Amino acid sequence: VNGIEIYNMKIDSKVTSRFAHNVITSRAVNRGNVHKEVFFDVELPKTAFITNFSMTIDGVTYPGTIKEKEVAKKQYEKAVSKGQTAGLVKASGRKTEKFSVSVNVEAASKVTFELTYEELLKRQFGKYEMFIKVKPKQLVKDFEIEVNIFEPQGITELEAEGTFITNDLQNIIKKTFLEKKGHISFKPTLDQQRTCANCSQSVLDGDLTVRYDVKRTTPDNLQIVNGYFVHFFAPSNLPKLPKNVIFVIDISGSMSGREIEQTREALLKILDDIKEDDFFNFILFGSEVHTWKETLIKATPENLDEARKFVRGIDTEGMTNLHGGIMRGIDMLNAAYEGKLVPKRSASIIIMLTDGQPNVGISNTQDIQSHVKKAIEGKYPLYNLGFGYGVDYNFLEKMALENKGVARRIYPDSDAALQLQGFYDEVSNPMLTDVELNYPENEISDLTKNSFKHFYDGSEIVVAGRFIDSNQNSLTVDVRGEGANDALSYTTQQDAEQTAKAFQEQEYIFGDYIERLWAYLTIEQLLEKRIAATGEEKENLTAEALDLSLKYKFVTPLTSMVVTKPEDHDNQDGIADKPIEGIDIFTIFYVPLRKGFHVGTVLNIYLKNLLSKLYIFDGDPHFIISVPQKEDAICFNINEKPGAVLNLINDPVTGITVNGELIGDKRANSDAKIQNTYFGKLGIANKHLDLKLTVTPEKITVQNGNEKTGFTWLDSVTVQQEGLTLIVNRKKNLVLKMGSGASFVIVLHQVWKKHPLHQDFLGLYTLDSHKLSEQTHGLLGQFFHPIDFTILEIHPGSDPKKPDATMIVKNNELTVTRGWQKDFRTDPKQGVDVPCWFVHNNGAGLIDGLHTDYIVSSLF
């Protein structure tokens, strides 16, 4: 590809007692006669921590070093200030996050990349699962995946399957297991990698999943090595506990269309799996709260049939009274216990599904958390499912963790119903409640979590710790739990000699694996506790997790890895961070205006999530287009005079258009060559419904046919009629949905009344852009479709702090400049620098046609 040949690539995985140590090695050579940029892209499991990275170029090795995030950031910014470009970027998907690095390689030179990451494999549905992303992007002469598994308990089953495996490739996967050892290898030849005879395209593009389980002669297994221990607890053949489950479902207007259809589909499938001994109920919340039954109902065949009729009739209405919905569910479950309506020996859970943020009743998320925690009192877990990207995921995660549950994002794809059902399946078979694994306090320090509200069938509880006396070689554990028929209570014991006998196959062992497993689990749990903590407790948890991350060299949310790499005879620093799942789409920050601070509009499109968002930055309208497959972004300016109306979105299928009119400062700034502009008026229309919405910083006008209704930003208004949902949140923003298309959030940004220069202006977020058709276009809408680009020949530009490069995009060759914009999502005061490749001349060569093609005569 482009003169670069990857001639060797190997993924080497060693799994010892569920702890996986993975090394990915890629070797490439520049076959061209000039220097070329070589890319190394790897997708890793989200649950993994990177532990090492290095590049070897012409025999010289350049290692990555893991540092505290702020230290790494300063080193990185220092390099950037010298005009050196970023080397590593980040992104996350459903199961994976991407590590990416590039380096210039001289003609005929070779480069070797080596990346190491580790993870503790989780057991679900009776099997451990290891996920390997296979995507070399070209034919590789020597390609190999090798997985070696060693389990002292013995292996009972082992399987490997790949989404890219054809009938021809099926026999190439070699799989063997005998007693304690398992081995999988996959080594296709060049011809076997081809999509067809003599093709240069590789068939290796997908996921390889390895699953296995271990022998269980006893409920648990203890292993002791060098002063550390790990305890695996997974009893089998226990009778299932009856369960009491309440589904709390968001039916607000934003759930209309595909979301509510998928929710109904998932609930109908879940009803098929509910056991006759179970109790259940449904609570729906829009602006109001509705219940199916007043109390929990036993899952008799007759009740299940009635529940199916109820679920088929679920439809959307109103806003989001999340507090009212969740509190009704808790009160109902509490009343069922007090009234002895449910069995004493049963497991209770609440599952809440929402796609937005609370905006009716109590909407302060901290207040909601406080009320929920007080009402549940630790009696049962709360599971929060965030549907799509409009949720405040941080809030959902905190509230779930405070109440012994977990949060999970449900991705708004075609399989969303299966995602919902899959989560329910994980918690549908409780076997024990109130499980405690007790260790001698005078012998153990630094113990990981050892009490668990529920143990589910097919899962596993893992506890690790450190001995106070590192020479101690035995351990006794008391196990307690409540089962369906009686209490579980027994004592188990293990000594180091038994573990040593099991581990005589040294080639399967990687270092102090139990110590690293303990560190991994401890860091993971400290970071989880930190989410819900505040004040001094949060500071202590952060310090402890950071100390362990640095000691054991894990890239976690508290650390970054800095890579110093050679390029143009000068060092360049790149930075790799671990992505954070909780991105709060709806958090809207007001940017304070001060003298000399010119505020404009930036439209930022996250195609990966099929979601567009608008942020507020300085200067004329800046468009920043995220390109997920490159883990990078493109940006451009539109320089037009005040009064110009730009067509932003135009979808002939749904009939939706969005246009924006530019305004300027009250008076021209004599120091500026181009007047600062920003959006002062927005027009959103749906021609199929004959609806028009005009928004200015002063008022909001809705025209339905010949009827006009007006509001001011001082109002708090909710309008619901056929084809239209409109919510005005006083002096802040309005939420709009027309028909079954995308939703919009328009944000009001105000300056102080007598400001001599600036005016109030508007911001726009577009949600659910996937609901717009493939024919959508416009200055913004054209980028709702995937776009790709290639960067070549990075070199110093006119600004020493901003290198130039050649970009190949849409078959055009453009000169672009590396620049930055500020993202105020996580830091509303200072903002975070977002790097992007700046396309000059109003986006010429990037946008379709000329920017003047998008100027229209009026808002409608």
N, C-alpha and C positions, 0 to 999 in steps of 0.2 A: 504494500500500500504506500503510494507516494515515495517509492524507493527504499522504504524501510521493511526489512524482512524479520519477522519473529521466527527464529529457527528452532527455539526450544522453549517449552512452557511446561512446568510441572506443578501440580497441586499435591502436596504431601501432608496427609492428616494422620496424626496419632491420637487415639482416644484411649485414655486410661481411667477407669472408674468414672465414666461419664464426662470426664474433663478433656476437652479437645484442644490440641495444639496443632495449628495449621500453618504451613509455610508455602507461600506461592512464589515461585521463581520464574522469571521471564527473561529470556536472552534475545537480544535483537541486534541486527547489523545494518549499517547504512550502506546500501549498495550503490548509492548515487555518487556523483563526482563533486558535490558541494555539501556543506553541512546541512543537516535536517533536524527537525524537531521530532523527538520520539515520545510517544505517550504511553503511560502505564495506567490502565484503568481497571480497578477491581471492585466488585460489589461484595460486601460482607454482610453476615447476619446482623441484625440490629442489636442482638443481645451480646455480641462479641466486643472485646476490647483489643485494639491494636497494641502489640507489645514491642515491635521492632520493625525497622525499615532501613534499607541501605541501597545505594546505587554504586555499581562498580564500572568505571569507564577507563578503558585502556589500562587495566591493572590497578587503578587507584580507587579506593572505596570511600564513599561519602555517606556517613551514617546519619540517621535521624536521632535527635535527642528529645526526650520527653521532659517538659518543664511546666511549672505552674502557669495557668492560662495568661495571667496578666504579664508575667515575665516574657512569655513567648510572644505575646501581642506587641510588646515594646520592641523586641528584637526584630519582629516582622515589619513594624512601622518604620523602624530605622532603615531597613533595607529598601522599603518602598520609597522613602524620602530621597534616596539616592538614585531613584529611577529604575530600580530593579523590580521585576514583576513577581507576582505571586506564583508559587509553585504548586500548591495543593489546595484543593477546594473540597466542598462537602455537599451532600444531598442525602435525602432519605426517601425510601419508598415504603411499600407495605411491609416487606420482610427484611429489606436490605438497606444499607447505606453505602455510598460510593467513596472510595479512596482513589484519587487521581493525581498524577504527577507527570510533568513533561520536562525534557532536558534536550538541549542542542547537542548533536553528536556529529563529529567531523566525518568527512568522506572516508569510507572503508573502515571506520571504527566500530567497535562493539560496546554494548552496554548491557549490564545485568541488573535487574531489579529483584529485590527479595523482600517480601512482606510477611510478617508473622502476626497472627492473632489467636486469641484463646477464648473459649466460652465453655460454660457448664451446660451440657445438654439436658433439656427438660423432658420429663416423661409425660406424655399425654395419650389417652386412649390405649394404654398398655404398652407403648413403645417409645424409645428415645429416637429423636429425629435430628439428623445433621443435614444442613442445607448448603449446597455448593452451587454458586452461579458459574455457568460455563459460557464464556463469551469472548473468545480470542480475537474476533473481528476479521480474521484472515486465516488462510490455511497455514498450519504449523507443521514443519517437517517432523519434529519430535515432540509430540503432545502426550501427556500422561497425567492421569489422576490415580493416586494410590492412597487407600485408607486402611490403616491397621488399628484394630480394636483389641484391647485387652481388658477383660473383666474377671476378677478373681472369683466371682460367684458362678461363672460359666455363662455361656451364651446359648439361648434357646432358639432364636430365630434371627435371620439377617436378610435384608432385602435392599435392593437398589433400583431406582427407576429414574428415568430422565424424560423431561417434556420434549426433548429433541431426539429421543431414541427412536429410530426407524426400525423396521424389520431387519434391515441389513446390519444395523449397529447392535441389535439385541444380543447377538452372540459374542460381541467384543467385550461386554461387561463380564469380567471373571469374578466369581463370588465363592468364597469358601469359609466355613467356620467349623471349628472342632474344639470342644470343651471350652477353654478360656479365651481362645484366639479367633478373631475374625479378620478376613482380608478381602478387599475389593480393589480391583484394578480396571482401568479403562485406558486403552492405548490404541487409538485408531490410526491407520496409515493415512497418508495424504489423499489417496484415492477414496478411502472410506469417509473422509471428511467432506468431500465434494458434494454439492447439491445435485450435480448431474455429471456425466462423463465430460472431462476436459473443462468443467466449470472452475472458476477461481473463487466462487463464493462458498463459504463454509456452512455446513449443516449444524455446527456446534454453536447453538444459540438458544440457551434455555437453562433449566434447573436440573441438577442431579440431586436426588434426595436419598439419603441412607437412613434406614430404620432398623432397630434391633431391640431385643429385650434380654433380660438375664434370668437365670434360674433363681427360684425363691423357695428354699426349703424352710426358711424361717421368715417372720414378718420383716426382719431388718438385717442390716449388715454393717458392722463396724470395722473401720480400717485405721491403724495407728502406724505412723511413720515419722521418725525424727522429731518427736515432741508435739506433733499435730495429729488430730483425728478428724475423720468424717463419718457421719452416721446416716445411712440411707434407710428410710422407713417406708415400706409399701406393702402392707398386709393384703392378702388376697382371700377369696372365699368367705368374705364377711357378708351377712345379710344386708341388703340396702335399707337405709333409713327412709321412712316416709318424709316427704318434703312439703313445705308450705311456701308457695312462691306467689309473689305479687308483681305483676307487670305494670309499670307506670309509663304510659306512652304519650309522647308529645303529638298533639293533633293540630298544632297551630298552622296558620296559612302557608308558612314556608315548607311544610311537609307535603303539600299538595302534589298531585301528579305521581311521578315514578316512586318517590320516597314512601308515600302512604301505601301504594300498591305493593311494594316490596315488603313493607312491614306486615301488611295483612297476610301475604304469602308465607312469610316466616312464622307468624303466629299460628296459622293453620297447620303447618308442619309440626310445630312444637306441641300443639294440642294432640296430635297423633301419638306423641311420645310420653305424654303425662300418664303416670301409673294410677290405678284405681285407688290406691291408698293415699295419694297426694291430695292436698287442698290448694286452691288457687283462686285468683280474681284478677280483673283488669280495671285499671284506673286511667282515664284519659284526661289530659289537660290541654286546653286552648286558653281562651280568656277565662272560661269557667272550668270547673272540675266535675267530671262525670264518672260514676262507678257502674260496673255491670251489675253487681250484687252488693248489698249493704255489708255482708260479711264474707269471710273466706268460705268457699264451697267445695265439697268433696268431689273428686273427679270420677263420678259415676258415668256410665255411658250416656244416660239421659242428659246430665249436666254438660258433658262434653259436646253433645249435639247442639244444645242451646248456645254454648259458648261459640261454636263455629258460626252460627247464624249471627251472633253479636259481632264477631270479628269481621265477617263479610260486609257488615254495615258500617264499619268505622270510616269516618270521613273527616276532613279537616275543617277547622273553624277558628277564627280569632287570633289572639296573640299568644304569649307564652307565660302562663302562670305556673312556672316550674315549682315554686315553693308550695303552692296549694296542692299540686299533684303529689309531690313526694311526701309531704306531711300527712295527707289523707292515707297514703299507703302504710306509713309507719303506725299511725293511729289504729288502722284496721288490724294490723298484725299484733300490736300490743293488746288490743281488745280481745282478739282470738285467744291469746294466751291467758289473759285474766279470766275470760269466760270459759276456759277449758274446752274450746271448740276444736282444738287441734291436739293430736297425741303428744303426751309429755316427751316421749322419745321420738323426736322428729327434728329435721333441720329446716330452718327458715331463711329465706333469702328475698331480697328486693332487687329487681332488675329494672333500671330506668333507661329509657331511650329518648334522646332529644337531639334536635338538629340546630338549635339556636340558643339564644341567651334569654334569661328571665327578664320580662318587661311588663308584667302585670302583677299586682299584689306586692309582696316583698321582692325587690329585684336586686338588692345589695347582696352580692355573692357571699361576703363574710358573714352577714346576718343569717343567710340560709344555711351555711355550713354549721354555724353555732346552734341553730334550732334543730337541725337534723342530728347532730352528734348528741345533744341533750336528750332527744326523744328516743334514739336507738339504744343509748347506754351500753354499747358493746354487745348487745344480745344476739345480733345476727349481722351478716355482711351485706353491704350495699354495693351493687355492681352498676356502674354508669357506662352506658354505651353512647358515644358521641357520633351521630350520623352526619357525615360530610365534613365540611371545613368551616362552617359558620358557627361552630360551637366554641365556647371558652373551655378548651380542653384542660387547661391548668386547673380551673375551678372544679371540673368534674373529677379530675385525678385526685386532687386534695381531698375532696369530700368522700370519695371512695376509700382512699387509704386511711382516713381518720376513722372509718367505720368497717375496717377489716375486710374490705373488698378490693377490687381493682377497676380501673377504667380501661376502656378499649375503644379505639377509633373504628368506626364502620365506614369503609370507603364507598363512595357513591357510584359504584360500577354496576355492571349487569348482574354480578353475583352477590349483591348486597344482602339479599334474602338468605343466601347460603352462609354468609358471614354471621348474620344474626342467629341462625339456627346452630351454626358451629360453636358459637360461644355458649349457647344454652346447653349443648351437648356436653361441654366441659364441666358444667356444674350441675348436671341433671341427675347424677347418681352419687349422692353423699353416702359415705359408709360410716364415718365417725364424726362426732362433734367434740369440741373442747379437748383437743389432743395436746398433751404435754409430754415432752421428753426431758427428764430431770437428770442432771449430772452432779456429781459431788462438788459443792461450791469451793471447798478447800483444795481441790485438785485442778480446777479448770479456770482459765481466764479467757477473755475475749471470745465469748461464745456468741455464735450467730443466733438468729431468731429460733426459739425452741418451743413456742406455744402457737397453736393454729386453731382457728375457729372450726374449720371443716377439713376433713380428708375425703377427696373424691376418688371414685373408682378409676383405676387406670393411671393415676398420677403418682407422685412420690414426694415425700418430705425429706429435705436434706438439711442436716445441721452439722456445722463444723466448729472446731475450737482449738485452743492451744493449752497445753499442760503448763502449770506453774513450774513444775520440775521437768525440764526437757528430757530427763533420763527415765521418766516414768513409762512403763511399758504395758499397763493394763488399765481397763476402764469398765466401770459398772454403770448401767443406765436403768432408771425406772421409767416405764412407759405407762401413760394413763390416757384414757379416752372413753367416750360414751357411745355405745353401739345401739343397734336397733332393739336388741333383746336385753342386754345387760352391759355393765361397765367392762372395759378392757383394762387389764392391769397385770403387768409382768415385769420381770427384771432380766436384762440381758448383759452378757459380759464378753470381753474380747481382750486379747493381749497382742503385743507387737510381733511376737514370734509367729503367730498364726498368719498375720499379714505378710510377714517376710517370706514364709513358705509359699504363699500364693504368688509372690512376685519374684520368681527366679528367672523369668524371661526378661533380662535387663534391656534388650533391644527395643522393647515396647514402652519403656519408661522414659519420660522426659523430665529430668531434673527433680526438684522437690515438688512433685505434682500435687500432693495433698496440702502442702503449705500454700501453694499458688491457688488451689481450689478454695481454701479458707479465705485467702485475701480477696479473690474474685467475689465470693459470696458476701463477704463482709462489706466490701465497697458498694456492691449492688444494693444491699439492704440499707446502708447508711444514706445513700443517695435517695432511696425511696422514702426513708423517714424524713429527710431534709425537705422534701416537697411540702409536707404538711406542717413543718416546724416554723417557729418564728423566734425573733430576738436572739437571746444568748444561746438557747438550745440549737437553733439553726447554725449559729457561728461555730459551736463546738462540733456539731456533726460535719460541717464543711471542713473544718481543720483536720478532723480525724480521717475523713475520706480522702482529702488531698494528700495527707502524709503517706497513707498506704498506696495511693495511685503513683506517687513519685518513687516510693521505695521499691514497688514491684513493677514499675515501668509500664503502667496501663494508661492508654489514652481514654480518659473518661470526660464527662462534662466539666470537670474542674482542671483538666490538664490539656495541653496541646503538644503536638510533636512538630518541632522545627527541623527542616531539612535544608542544609546549606549545600547548594549544588553549583557546579561550574558552568559558566556560560559567558562567552565573549571575554574570557580572561578576568572575570570579576565574579565574586561570589554572589549568589542570589539566595535569599531565604524564603522558603515556602512554609506555610503553616497548615497543619491538619487538625481539625476539631471533630469531636463526636457530636453529631446532630442531636437536637432535643425534639422530642415528639410533639410537645404541646405548643402549637403555634396559634395564638389567639387572633383569628381573622378579624373579629369585630371590635377589637380594642382600637379606638380612634383617639389619637393624641392631638391636643390643641398646641400649635406651635406659636409661642409668644413672639410678637413682632417688636423689634427695637430699631433704633436709628441705624440706617445703613444695612438693614436686613430685609432683602426683597424676597417675598414669598410667591411662589408660583405653583404649578401643578405637575405632579409626576404620575404617569399611569404605569403600573408595574404588573406585568402579566406572568402569572405562574402557570405555564402550560401543563406542567406535570400534574397539577391538580385540576386541570381544566377549569381554572378559576382566575378571574381578573380582579385586581384590587387597585385602588388609587391611594397614593400617599402624597403628602404635602412636603415639598422641598423648596429650595430657593432658585430664583431665576424664571425664565420663560418656560412654557410647557415642555417638560422633559419626559420622554417616553423611555421606560426601561423594560426590555423584553427578556425575561428569563428563558434560557434554553436548557431544559433539564438534562437532556442527554449529553450535553457538553459541560454541565455543571458550571455554567458561565452566563453572562448576560450581554445584551447589545443595548446601547442607548442612543438616542438622537434628540435634537431639539426641533421645535417648529417655531420659526421666527416670523410672526405676522403682526400686523397693526391691530390696535384695539378696534372692535367692531366686526372683525372677521368671524364668521361662523364656520366651525369645522365639523365635518361629518365623522363622528367617532365610531358608531356602530350602525349597520344597516343589514337587516335580515329579511329578505323578501318572503321567506316561508312563514315565519311566525308573525311577520308584519311589524316587528319592533325596530324603531330607529332611535338613536341618541345623537343629538347635536349639541355643541357647546359654543357659546359666544364669548370672545375674549374681551376683557377690559384691561385698562392700564392704570398706572398710578395717577393720582389727582393732577400731578404736573410732571413733566418730563424731567428725568434726572440728567443734568448737563454732563455729568461725568460718564454716563453710559452711552456706548455707541448705538445700542439697540434698546428700545424702551421695554421695561419689564411688563409682562402681561400674565394674566391668569384668568380662570373661568369665572365670569360674573353672571352667566345665565345658562341654564340647561333646559333643553326641550326633549322630552321622552314621549314617544307616541306608539300606539298599537293600532294600525289602520284597519285591521280585521275587526276590532272592537269599537272603532271610532272613538278612541280615548286619546286625550292629549294632556300632558302634565308640563306646566311651565314653572320653573323654579328660579327665583332670584334670592339674594341675601335679605330681601325685604318681605317677600310673600311667596305663597305656593298657590297655583291656580290649576284646578282640575276641570277639563272640558269633556263632557260626555255627550256626544252629539251636539245639540244646540244649548245644552244646559251647562252653566259655569258655576263652580263653587270655589270660594277663596278662603285661605287660611293665612295666618301669620306664624312666624317662628316662635311667638310667645304662647301659642296654643299647644295643648296636649290632646291630640285627636286620633281617633281610630275610625277609619271608613272601610266598610266591607259591603261590596255589592257584586253583582255578577261580573266576573272578569277582572275585578280590581280589589286589591288590598293595599291600604295606605295607612301608615302609622307615623304621626309626627311626635317626636320626643322633644319637649320644649327646649328651644334655643340650642339644640344639639344636632339632631339628624332626623331624616325621615327614611322610612323603609317602604319600598314600593314593589308590588308585583302586579303585572298585567297579563292576564291569561295564564297559560301553562309555560311561558317562556322564562327567561332569567329574572332574577330579583336584583334590585338596585338599592344601595344605601347612599343617600346624598348627605354630605356633611357640611354644616355651616361653620365657617371660620371667620371670627370677628376681630377687628382691631378696635382700639379705643376711639370713641366717637370723634374727637377733635384731632385725630392724627393728621399731620400736615401733608402726608405723602400717600399712604396706603389706603386701600378700600377693603371692605368685607368681600369675601370670595367663597366659592363652593368647591367641594371635593366630591368625588364619585367612586363608589365601589360597585363592581359587578359581580354578583354571586351566581353560581350554577350556570356558568357560561356554556356548559355542555348541553344545556337545554335549547340553545340556539342552533340553527341548522348549519350544515356544511357550506351553505351558500353565503354565510355571514361575511360581510366585508366592512370597509371603513378604515379610517386611520388606525383605530384600535382593533376593530373586529377581525381584520385580516390575520392578526397574530393569534387568534384563538385556534388556528390550525398549526400543526407542527412546522418548525423551521430548523434548518441545519446550516452550519457554516464551518469553515476551516480557517485557522490563523497560521500564517506563514511569515518567515523572515522578520522576526521582532528586532527592532533596531532603535537607537536613540532618536528622539524627535526634537522639535523646536523647543519644547519645554523639557529641561533635563529631568524633571520629576515624572514625566509622562512619556513612556516609549511609544513609538509608532509601530505599525505592523501592516501586513497585507491580509485582507480578508477576502475569502472566496464565498460569496453568498448569492443565491439565485442566479448562478452563472455569471455574476459580475465580480470584477476584481476592484476592491476599494482600499484606499488608504485609511486606516482607522487609528485611533489614539486610545491608549489605556487611561481611563479616568475613574472617578469615584462619584457616587451620589450618597446622600445620607438616608438611612432607614431609621425611622423614629419609633418602630414597633416596640423594641425592648428598652430603649433609652430616650424618653421623650424630650429630655433637655439637650443632650449633646448629640444624640443620634449615633448610628453605627455606619461606618463607611462600607458601601457596597461597590465592589469593583465591576466595571463593565467596559466593553469596547465601544468607543464613541464614533458614530458614523456622522461625518460632516455634511454640510450643505442640505439641511432639512431632511436628512435621511435618504438622500438620493442614492439609488442603487439598492437600497434595502426595502423601502416601501414600494408598492406597485405604483408605477407612474410617477408623477410629480406631486409635491405636497399641495400645490395649487389645485390639483384635481379634487381635493377633498374640501375645498371652500364651497359652501352652498349659500343660496341667497337669503335664507331665513331659517329660524329654528325648526320650522315644519315644512 
